[in-house]
C-alpha cells in the first residue's frame, strides 16, 4: 500500500508494468512510457486503457502477473539481466480448485498477528500459521457454499458497504486510512474484497438455521457456570484510621467518627463527608466504592455491609484498620444465568457454526504446498 496508492506512476519501459501486473513482450524494447495502475484504471500516456487487456501501437497486452498467479505460477523480474522468470509457485493454497493469492494469505496472516497482539496474546510462528490456514479456508469454503446455495450480495448491499468504507476513509483522513490498511497488508481493492467476503459469509450464515433453545442454554450454564455464582456487594465507606495509635488516641478517633456519623444521619452528604474525612488510601482508585464477594473484606466490614439495605448507612463498625461508616450501594449475583444467557447463546451458535465449517474443511479438496 502506498499513500493515495501513489498513483502507481512509474517511468518504465514497455517490458514491465508493475503493481500486481507485469506485461511481457517478445521483441525488443523500443520506447519509455508513463504508466498509471490502480485497482480500477490503467492509463498510458493519458489514455484510458482499463480492462483485462489493452491495445497499444497495434499490440495487445495482458496483465501477466494476474494471469500467471491464477495459474499457480510465480512471476519474478530479474533486474540484472532484464528478464522475467515464470515458475510454478513454491507456495500455493488451492481450495476446491480456487487458488488463494499469496498476497491474500499473507495479509490475512498479518491481520491475525495484529489481532492477537492487541488481545495480549503471543503466538508462535507455527500457531499463527495454523490460525491463518483456518481463517482463510473458512472464508473461502463458506463463500463457495453460499454461491452454491444462490446466496449473493445485492447491488444495494455492495453499495452500502462501499459507502461505509468511504465514510471510514473520510473520518480517518486519507493518510491515516492508507496507513492502517498498509499495517494489515491490504490495499483498497483487496480490503474491499475481504469485507465483501465477510459480509457474504454473515448473510449466508443466517440461512443455515442455527439455533439454541432455552433448555440448551440452561443446560450449558448448569454444566459449566453455575458453580461460579457468587453474591457481590458494592459499598462505600469512611475510614477513621486507628493503626499505630494509643488507646487514648483511638478514643479521640472514635469520638470524631461518631460526630461525622451524626452529621450524616442528620442529612449531611455521605460523599462529601467521605472525601473530606476518609483516611482510606484506596479512595482515589475506588471513588464509587468497593465491589466484593465473600472473603474479600475483613469479616466485620463484610458482615456489616451485607446486612444493610441499598443506600442505607451503618453505625460505627470497628476493624483492625479503625472505625468505618459504611454505605451500601447495591448487591447482586455474579455470573448469574440471566446475566450470561445472551453470551451463552452466542457461544452455542458459534460452536454450531464451527462444527459446520469443520465438516466443510474435512470434505473439501485443499492443496496447501508450503
FITOR-664751 format. One record per atom (N, C-alpha, C): residue in three letters; x, y, z. Coordinates in steps of 0.1 Angstrom, whole numbers, plus 5000, padded with zeros to 4 digits. Layout:
FITOR-664751
ALAXYZ;...
This chain:
FITOR-664751
UNK500849885000;UNK500050005000;UNK500950125000;UNK500550224992;UNK501250344992;UNK500250454994;UNK500650575000;UNK499750675002;UNK499150724989;UNK497750724989;UNK496950754977;UNK497350664966;UNK497750544970;UNK498250444961;UNK499350494952;UNK499850614956;UNK501050674950;UNK500750694935;UNK499450674930;UNK499250684916;UNK499750564909;UNK500650484915;UNK501350384909;UNK502050434896;UNK502650554896;UNK503150604884;UNK504650564883;UNK505050514872;UNK506450474870;UNK506850514856;UNK508050564855;UNK508650574841;UNK509350444838;UNK508750364830;UNK509250234828;UNK509250204813;UNK510050104809;UNK510050054795;UNK508849964794;UNK508449944781;UNK507249864779;UNK507349714783;UNK508549674787;UNK508749534791;UNK508249514805;UNK507849624812;UNK507449604826;UNK506349694830;UNK505249634836;UNK504149704842;UNK503949644855;UNK504349714866;UNK504249654879;UNK502949684886;UNK503049674900;UNK501849684909;UNK500849574906;UNK501249454909;UNK500449334907;UNK500249294893;UNK500649374883;UNK500649324869;UNK501949344863;UNK502349254854;UNK503549264847;UNK503249234832;UNK503749314823;UNK503549284809;UNK504849244803;UNK504849144794;UNK506049094788;UNK505849094773;UNK506849124766;UNK506849134751;UNK507949054745;UNK507649004733;UNK508548904727;UNK509748974720;UNK509649104716;UNK510749154709;UNK511349274717;UNK512149354710;UNK513049454716;UNK512249564723;UNK512949624733;UNK512449744740;UNK512549854730;UNK511449934729;UNK511550044719;UNK511150174723;UNK510550194735;UNK510350334740;UNK509950334754;UNK510050444761;UNK509650454775;UNK508350524776;UNK507450484785;UNK506150544787;UNK505850564801;UNK504850644805;UNK504450664819;UNK503250574821;UNK503150494831;UNK502050404834;UNK501450434847;UNK500150444848;UNK499350464860;UNK498550344862;UNK498750274873;UNK497950154876;UNK497350164889;UNK496050154890;UNK495350144903;UNK494250034902;UNK493550014913;UNK492549894912;UNK491549904901;UNK491250024896;UNK490150034886;UNK490550084873;UNK491750144871;UNK492050204858;UNK493550174854;UNK493750174841;UNK495150174836;UNK495150294826;UNK496150384828;UNK496250494819;UNK497650494813;UNK497750504800;UNK499050514793;UNK499150644786;UNK500150724790;UNK500350854783;UNK499050934783;UNK498250924793;UNK497050994794;UNK495850934789;UNK495950814782;UNK494850744775;UNK494350634784;UNK493050624786;UNK492450524794;UNK492550384787;UNK493250294794;UNK493350154788;UNK492850054798;UNK491850084805;UNK491349994815;UNK490749864809;UNK490849764817;UNK490249634813;UNK491249524816;UNK490949404812;UNK491749284815;UNK492949274804;UNK492849364794;UNK493949374784;UNK493849514778;UNK494849554771;UNK494749684764;UNK495549674751;UNK495149764742;UNK495849774729;UNK496749904729;UNK497949884724;UNK498849994723;UNK499849974711;UNK499850074702;UNK500650064690;UNK500449924683;UNK499249894681;UNK498849764673;UNK499349634681;UNK499549644694;UNK499849534701;UNK498849514712;UNK498549384716;UNK497649354727;UNK498549314739;UNK498249374751;UNK498949344763;UNK498049294774;UNK498449194781;UNK497649134792;UNK498449144805;UNK497749154816;UNK498449154830;UNK499049024833;UNK500249004830;UNK500948874831;UNK500848824845;UNK501148904855;UNK501248854869;UNK499948804873;UNK498848874870;UNK497548834875;UNK497148704869;UNK497448684856;UNK497148564849;UNK498048444854;UNK499348474855;UNK500248364860;UNK499948324874;UNK499648414883;UNK499348374897;UNK498048294898;UNK497048324890;UNK495848244890;UNK496148104885;UNK497148084877;UNK497547954873;UNK498547884882;UNK498847954893;UNK499747894903;UNK501147914900;UNK501448024893;UNK502848044889;UNK503348174896;UNK504648174898;UNK505348294904;UNK506048374893;UNK505848504894;UNK506448594884;UNK507548684891;UNK508748674886;UNK509848744893;UNK510648824882;UNK510748954884;UNK511549034875;UNK513049034879;UNK513848994870;UNK515348994873;UNK515949124866;UNK516249214875;UNK516749344870;UNK518149344865;UNK518949234869;UNK520249234864;UNK520349204849;UNK519549104845;UNK519649074830;UNK518449114823;UNK517449184829;UNK516349234822;UNK515349124817;UNK515249014826;UNK514348904822;UNK513248884833;UNK512248814829;UNK511148784838;UNK511148634839;UNK511248584851;UNK511148434854;UNK509748394858;UNK509248294851;UNK507948244854;UNK508048094858;UNK507748064871;UNK507947934876;UNK506747884884;UNK506547754885;UNK505547704894;UNK505647764908;UNK504547814914;UNK504547874927;UNK505147784937;UNK506047824945;UNK506647744956;UNK505547724967;UNK504747824969;UNK503747824979;UNK502347844973;UNK501447754975;UNK500147774969;UNK499047714978;UNK497947784980;UNK496847724987;UNK495647724977;UNK495147604974;UNK494047594965;UNK492947524972;UNK491747584972;UNK490647534979;UNK489547494970;UNK489247364968;UNK488247324958;UNK488547384945;UNK489747384940;UNK490147444927;UNK490247594927;UNK489947664937;UNK490047804938;UNK491347844945;UNK492247914937;UNK493547944943;UNK493448074951;UNK494148064963;UNK494148184971;UNK495448254968;UNK495348384964;UNK496548464961;UNK497448464973;UNK498748454971;UNK499748464982;UNK499648594990;UNK499348704982;UNK499248834989;UNK498048834998;UNK496948764995;UNK495748755003;UNK496048675016;UNK496848565014;UNK497148485026;UNK498048555035;UNK499048625030;UNK500048705038;UNK499348815045;UNK498348885038;UNK497648995045;UNK496848935057;UNK496248815054;UNK495448755065;UNK496248725077;UNK497448675074;UNK498448635085;UNK498848765093;UNK499048865086;UNK499448995092;UNK498349045100;UNK497149035095;UNK495949085102;UNK495749005115;UNK495848875115;UNK495748795127;UNK496848825137;UNK498048845132;UNK499148875141;UNK498849005149;UNK498349105143;UNK498049225149;UNK496849205159;UNK495849125155;UNK494649105163;UNK495149035176;UNK495948925175;UNK496348855187;UNK497248945196;UNK498049025190;UNK498949125197;UNK498049215205;UNK497049275199;UNK496149365206;UNK495349295217;UNK495149165216;UNK494549085227;UNK495449045238;UNK496749085236;UNK497749055246;UNK498248905245;UNK498048845233;UNK498448705232;UNK499648705223;UNK500548615226;UNK501848595218;UNK501748455212;UNK501648445199;UNK501548315192;UNK502948285186;UNK503248155187;UNK504448105180;UNK504248115165;UNK505248115157;UNK505148115142;UNK504248005137;UNK504447885143;UNK503647775139;UNK502147785142;UNK501847845154;UNK500447865158;UNK499847975150;UNK500548075146;UNK500048185138;UNK499748125124;UNK500648035119;UNK500447975106;UNK499147895106;UNK498947815116;UNK497747735117;UNK496547815118;UNK496547925126;UNK495448015127;UNK495048075114;UNK496148115106;UNK495848175093;UNK495248085084;UNK495747955084;UNK495147855075;UNK493747835078;UNK493347825090;UNK491947805094;UNK491147925090;UNK491648045092;UNK490948165089;UNK490648185075;UNK491648155066;UNK491548175052;UNK490648065046;UNK490847945050;UNK490047835044;UNK488547845048;UNK488347895060;UNK486947925064;UNK486248015055;UNK486948135052;UNK486348235044;UNK486048185030;UNK486948115024;UNK486748065010;UNK485747955010;UNK485747865019;UNK484847755019;UNK483347795021;UNK483147885031;UNK481847935033;UNK481348015021;UNK482148095015;UNK481748175004;UNK481348084992;UNK482147974990;UNK481847884980;UNK480447814982;UNK480147784995;UNK478847724998;UNK477747824996;UNK478047944999;UNK477048054997;UNK476648064982;UNK477748054973;UNK477448064959;UNK476647944954;UNK477047824959;UNK476247704956;UNK474747714959;UNK474547784971;UNK473147804976;UNK472447914969;UNK473147994961;UNK472548104954;UNK472448234963;UNK473248234973;UNK473248354982;UNK474248444977;UNK473848564973;UNK474848664968;UNK474548794975;UNK475448894973;UNK475149024978;UNK474449104968;UNK473449184972;UNK472749264962;UNK473549394959;UNK473149454948;UNK473849584945;UNK473749684956;UNK472649684963;UNK472349774974;UNK473349744986;UNK473549614989;UNK474449575000;UNK475849604996;UNK476249584984;UNK477649624980;UNK477849774981;UNK476849844976;UNK476949994976;UNK476950044990;UNK476249984999;UNK476250025013;UNK477550005020;UNK478149885017;UNK479549855022;UNK480549955017;UNK480449985004;UNK481450084998;UNK481250225005;UNK480050255007;UNK479750385014;UNK480350385028;UNK480150275035;UNK480750265049;UNK482250285049;UNK482950215039;UNK484350225038;UNK484750375034;UNK483950435026;UNK484250575022;UNK484150665033;UNK483150635042;UNK482850725054;UNK484050705064;UNK484550585065;UNK485650555073;UNK486950625069;UNK487050625056;UNK488250695050;UNK488150845052;UNK486950895051;UNK486751045054;UNK487051075068;UNK486550985077;UNK486651015092;UNK488151005096;UNK488850915090;UNK490250895094;UNK491150995087;UNK490751035075;UNK491651115067;UNK492451015058;UNK492851065046;UNK493550975037;UNK494850915042;UNK495650995048;UNK496950945053;UNK496750835064;UNK495950855073;UNK495750755084;UNK495050635078;UNK494050655069;UNK493350535063;UNK494250445056;UNK495150505047;UNK496050425040;UNK497150355049;UNK497550435059;UNK498550375069;UNK497950255076;UNK496750265080;UNK496150145087;UNK495950025078;UNK495550055065;UNK495449945056;UNK496849875053;UNK497849965052;UNK499149915049;UNK499649835061;UNK499249875073;UNK499749805085;UNK499249655085;UNK498049635080;UNK497549495080;UNK497649435066;UNK498449495057;UNK498849425045;UNK497849435033;UNK496949535034;UNK495849545023;UNK496049675016;UNK495449675004;UNK495249804997;UNK493749814996;UNK493249924990;UNK491849954990;UNK491049834983;UNK491549794972;UNK490849684965;UNK490749554972;UNK491849514978;UNK491849384985;UNK491149394998;UNK491149515004;UNK490349525017;UNK488849525014;UNK488449595003;UNK487049584999;UNK486649444996;UNK487549364989;UNK487249224987;UNK487049144999;UNK487949175009;UNK487749105022;UNK486449135029;UNK486049265029;UNK484849295035;UNK483649245028;UNK483649235015;UNK482549175007;UNK482449025011;UNK483648965012;UNK483648825016;UNK483048795029;UNK483448885039;UNK482948865053;UNK481448895053;UNK481048995046;UNK479549025045;UNK478748915040;UNK479248855029;UNK478548745023;UNK478548625033;UNK479548605040;UNK479648495050;UNK478548515060;UNK478448635065;UNK477448665076;UNK476048645070;UNK475848685058;UNK474448675052;UNK474148525050;UNK475048455045;UNK474848305043;UNK474648235057;UNK475348275067;UNK475148215080;UNK473748225085;UNK473148335082;UNK471748355086;UNK470748255080;UNK471148195069;UNK470248095062;UNK470447955067;UNK471447925076;UNK471847795080;UNK470947735091;UNK470147825097;UNK469247775107;UNK469747735121;UNK470947785124;UNK471447755137;UNK470547825148;UNK470447745159;UNK469547795170;UNK470047735183;UNK469547805194;UNK469847755208;UNK468647775216;UNK468047675221;UNK466847685229;UNK467147725243;UNK466147765250;UNK466247805264;UNK466847685273;UNK466347565269;UNK466847445276;UNK468247415274;UNK468747435261;UNK470147415258;UNK471047515265;UNK470547645265;UNK471347745272;UNK471447725287;UNK470347675293;UNK470247645307;UNK471247525310;UNK471147425302;UNK472047315304;UNK473547345303;UNK473847435294;UNK475247475293;UNK475647555305;UNK474747635310;UNK475047715322;UNK475247625334;UNK474347535336;UNK474447445348;UNK475647355347;UNK476147315335;UNK477247235334;UNK478547315336;UNK478647435331;UNK479947505330;UNK480047625339;UNK478947685344;UNK479047815350;UNK478247825363;UNK477347735366;UNK476547755378;UNK477347765391;UNK478447685392;UNK479247685404;UNK480047815406;UNK480047905396;UNK480748025397;UNK479948145402;UNK478648115405;UNK477748215410;UNK478248265424;UNK478348395426;UNK478648445439;UNK477848575441;UNK477448595454;UNK476848725457;UNK477948825459;UNK477648945453;UNK478549055455;UNK477949175461;UNK478749255467;UNK478249385474;UNK479049495469;UNK478449615467;UNK479149735464;UNK478849835476;UNK479949885482;UNK479849965493;UNK480950075494;UNK480550195499;UNK481450295501;UNK481750305516;UNK482850365520;UNK483050375535;UNK483850505538;UNK483750545550;UNK484650655555;UNK485450585566;UNK486750585564;UNK487650525574;UNK488350625582;UNK488250605595;UNK488950675605;UNK490050585611;UNK491250605606;UNK492350505609;UNK492750515624;UNK492950385630;UNK493550375643;UNK494850305644;UNK495350265632;UNK496550185631;UNK497750265637;UNK498450205647;UNK499650255653;UNK499350365664;UNK498050375667;UNK497650475677;UNK497550415691;UNK497750505701;UNK497550465715;UNK496050455718;UNK495750395730;UNK494350385734;UNK493650515735;UNK494350615740;UNK493850755742;UNK493550815728;UNK494550795719;UNK494350845705;UNK493150775698;UNK493050645700;UNK491950575694;UNK490650625699;UNK490550665712;UNK489350715718;UNK488950845711;UNK489950925708;UNK489751055702;UNK489251035687;UNK489850935681;UNK489450905667;UNK487950855667;UNK487650775677;UNK486250725677;UNK485250845680;UNK485650935688;UNK484751055691;UNK484551135678;UNK485651155670;UNK485451225657;UNK484551145648;UNK484751015647;UNK483950935638;UNK482450945642;UNK482150945655;UNK480750955660;UNK480151085656;UNK480951195656;UNK480451325653;UNK480151325638;UNK480951275629;UNK480651265615;UNK479451175612;UNK479351065619;UNK478250985617;UNK476951055620;UNK476951135631;UNK475751205635;UNK475351305624;UNK476351375618;UNK476151475608;UNK475551405596;UNK475951285592;UNK475451215581;UNK473951175584;UNK473751125596;UNK472351085600;UNK471451205600;UNK472051325602;UNK471251445602;UNK471051505588;UNK471651445578;UNK471351485564;UNK472651535556;UNK473851535563;UNK475051565555;UNK475251475544;UNK475851525533;UNK476051435521;UNK477251335524;UNK476951205522;UNK477951105525;UNK479151125517;UNK479051145504;UNK480251155495;UNK481151275499;UNK480551385503;UNK481251505507;UNK482051465520;UNK481351405530;UNK482051365542;UNK483151265539;UNK482951175530;UNK483851075527;UNK485151135521;UNK484951225511;UNK486151295505;UNK486851385515;UNK486151435525;UNK486751525534;UNK487451455546;UNK486951345550;UNK487451275563;UNK488051135561;UNK487651065550;UNK488150935550;UNK489650925548;UNK490250835555;UNK491750815555;UNK492050685548;UNK491150635540;UNK491350515532;UNK492250555520;UNK493450495518;UNK494350525507;UNK493850475494;UNK492750385494;UNK492250335481;UNK491050425476;UNK490750535483;UNK489650615479;UNK489850675465;UNK491150715462;UNK491350775449;UNK491050675438;UNK491450545440;UNK491250445429;UNK489850395429;UNK489150405440;UNK487750355441;UNK486750455447;UNK486550565440;UNK485750675445;UNK484250635445;UNK483950525437;UNK482550485436;UNK482250365445;UNK483250325454;UNK483050225463;UNK483750095459;UNK483749995468;UNK484349865465;UNK483349765461;UNK483649685451;UNK482749565448;UNK483449445453;UNK482849365462;UNK483549255468;UNK482549135470;UNK483149015470;UNK482348895473;UNK482848835486;UNK482348725490;UNK482648665503;UNK484148645504;UNK484648685516;UNK486048665519;UNK487048765514;UNK486548865507;UNK487548965501;UNK487749085511;UNK486849105521;UNK487049215530;UNK487149155544;UNK487649235554;UNK487749175567;UNK486349145572;UNK486149045580;UNK484848985584;UNK483949095590;UNK484349185598;UNK483449285604;UNK482949375594;UNK483749415584;UNK483349515574;UNK482349435565;UNK482649315561;UNK481749245551;UNK480449215557;UNK480349175570;UNK479149145576;UNK478249265578;UNK478849375582;UNK478049505583;UNK477549555570;UNK478349545560;UNK477949595546;UNK476749505541;UNK476949375542;UNK475849285537;UNK474549295544;UNK474649335557;UNK473449355565;UNK472549475561;UNK473149565555;UNK472449695551;UNK471549675539;UNK470549765538;UNK469749775526;UNK470549875517;UNK470149865504;UNK470749955494;UNK470550105499;UNK471650185498;UNK471650325502;UNK471550345517;UNK471550245525;UNK471550255539;UNK472950275545;UNK473050365556;UNK474350395562;UNK474450315575;UNK475550265578;UNK475750185590;UNK476050275602;UNK476150215614;UNK476650285625;UNK478250265625;UNK478950295636;UNK480350275635;UNK480650125635;UNK481550095626;UNK482049955625;UNK483549955628;UNK483949875638;UNK485349875641;UNK486049745635;UNK487149775629;UNK488049665624;UNK489449695628;UNK490449605625;UNK491849635628;UNK492349755621;UNK491649805611;UNK492049925604;UNK491650055611;UNK490550045618;UNK490050165625;UNK488450155626;UNK487850275625;UNK486450285626;UNK485950325612;UNK484850255608;UNK484250275594;UNK482750315596;UNK482450405587;UNK480950435584;UNK480750385570;UNK479850285569;UNK479650215556;UNK478350255550;UNK478350275537;UNK477150295529;UNK477050195519;UNK475950115519;UNK475850005509;UNK475150065497;UNK475750045485;UNK475250095473;UNK474349995466;UNK474749875464;UNK473949775458;UNK474549635460;UNK473749535456;UNK474249395457;UNK473649315446;UNK474149195443;UNK473649115432;UNK474448985432;UNK474248915420;UNK474848785418;UNK475748795406;UNK477048755408;UNK477948755397;UNK477748625389;UNK477948635376;UNK477748525367;UNK476448455368;UNK475348535370;UNK474048475371;UNK473548425357;UNK472648345357;UNK472048285344;UNK471548395336;UNK470748485341;UNK470148595334;UNK471148685328;UNK472248705336;UNK473248795331;UNK474148735320;UNK474148605319;UNK475048535310;UNK474348465298;UNK472948475298;UNK472148405289;UNK472548435274;UNK472648565271;UNK472848605257;UNK474248565253;UNK475248575262;UNK476548535259;UNK476648385256;UNK475948305264;UNK475948165262;UNK475248125249;UNK474248195245;UNK473548175233;UNK474548195221;UNK475248305222;UNK476248335211;UNK477348225211;UNK477748185222;UNK478748075223;UNK478247945216;UNK476947905219;UNK476447785213;UNK476247795198;UNK475847915193;UNK475747935179;UNK477047935172;UNK478047995179;UNK479447995174;UNK479947845173;UNK479647765183;UNK480147625183;UNK479447555171;UNK478147575169;UNK477447515158;UNK478147555144;UNK478447685143;UNK479047735131;UNK480447665129;UNK481147665140;UNK482547605139;UNK482447455135;UNK481447385140;UNK481347245136;UNK480947235121;UNK480147325116;UNK479747325102;UNK480947355093;UNK481747455097;UNK482947485089;UNK483947375090;UNK484147305101;UNK485047195102;UNK484647085093;UNK483347055091;UNK482846955082;UNK483146995068;UNK482947125065;UNK483347165051;UNK484747145048;UNK485647175058;UNK487047165056;UNK487447015054;UNK486746925062;UNK487146785061;UNK486746725047;UNK485646775041;UNK485246725028;UNK485746795016;UNK486446905019;UNK487046985008;UNK488246925002;UNK488646964990;UNK489846934984;UNK490747054986;UNK491747044995;UNK492547154998;UNK494047114996;UNK494647184987;UNK496147164984;UNK496847284990;UNK497747254999;UNK498547355006;UNK499947315005;UNK500647374995;UNK502047354992;UNK502847464999;UNK503347435011;UNK504147535018;UNK505547525016;
